[in-house]
Amino acid sequence: MELFEAIRTRHSVRAYDAKPVDRSLIEQVVEAGILAPTGMNRQTRRFTVIQNREKMDALAHAVGEAAGRGPGYNFYDPPVFILVSDQEDDPNGLANCACALENMMLAAQGLGLGAVWINQIGPVCQQPAVRALLTEMRLAPDQKVYGALSLGWPAGEGKKIEKNRDVVEWV
Ligand SMILES: Cc1cc2nc3c(=O)[nH]c(=O)nc-3n(C[C@H](O)[C@H](O)[C@H](O)COP(=O)(O)O)c2cc1C
């Protein structure tokens, strides 16, 4: 898919087919994240690819509890969930992860996959029950999860959001 076509057609996907996603496609999405720019070229952000259903559910449960979302909270049950983290004390951490996540969402769109940014982990990622699971997933203690990506084959068309274009000044 041509780049601007991917930018134009991308939208958040919150319902996924049960069909698994080939590892080669996941690798392309992660590669798009790796290729994103980082402040001062530090490249300290990390990607944690979760496909194991039990681990994903356990993380969602812990995040739901810690964030006060209740036991039914989940990440829309995607076949793939990717944590994007960076050093907690890096002032560019969020921006670095945002650049990576947008690259990944566009790559997903280009591959016919669907994705959505999940934001609930960051504020609770140092809470013990959440951190214990992140540590099991080999996330270093100083890494903060600034965002995450639910990823899979879209189930249905999804909802295309109209964008407000009255946001530009030409001076
Ligand atoms: C920083 C950020 C955080 C977001 N967090 C969530 C989230 O936690 N859960 C969710 O369902 N969507 C989340 N989204 C997706 C937005 O709701 C979505 O991008 C917005 O409604 C516009 O829709 P679109 O992506 O289809 O253009 C997030 C998006 C961004 C950029």
The ligand as a Gaussian input file, in Angstrom:
#p B3LYP/6-31G(d) Opt

LIG

0 1
 C       -2.095000       8.653000      22.962000
 C       -3.254000       7.787000      22.581000
 C       -3.831000       6.956000      23.531000
 C       -4.897000       6.114000      23.180000
 N       -5.381000       5.235000      24.107000
 C       -6.377000       4.399000      23.752000
 C       -6.832000       3.403000      24.665000
 O       -6.313000       3.242000      25.749000
 N       -7.867000       2.614000      24.279000
 C       -8.452000       2.743000      23.045000
 O       -9.387000       2.003000      22.754000
 N       -8.012000       3.647000      22.152000
 C       -6.984000       4.461000      22.458000
 N       -6.496000       5.357000      21.550000
 C       -7.109000       5.444000      20.214000
 C       -7.946000       6.726000      20.062000
 O       -9.141000       6.602000      20.797000
 C       -8.225000       6.939000      18.562000
 O       -7.001000       7.144000      17.902000
 C       -9.147000       8.117000      18.333000
 O      -10.445000       7.842000      18.798000
 C       -9.247000       8.449000      16.837000
 O       -9.662000       7.324000      16.087000
 P       -8.778000       6.737000      14.915000
 O       -7.524000       6.148000      15.509000
 O       -9.656000       5.683000      14.303000
 O       -8.444000       7.843000      13.958000
 C       -5.418000       6.162000      21.857000
 C       -4.816000       6.986000      20.907000
 C       -3.732000       7.762000      21.247000
 C       -3.055000       8.599000      20.191000

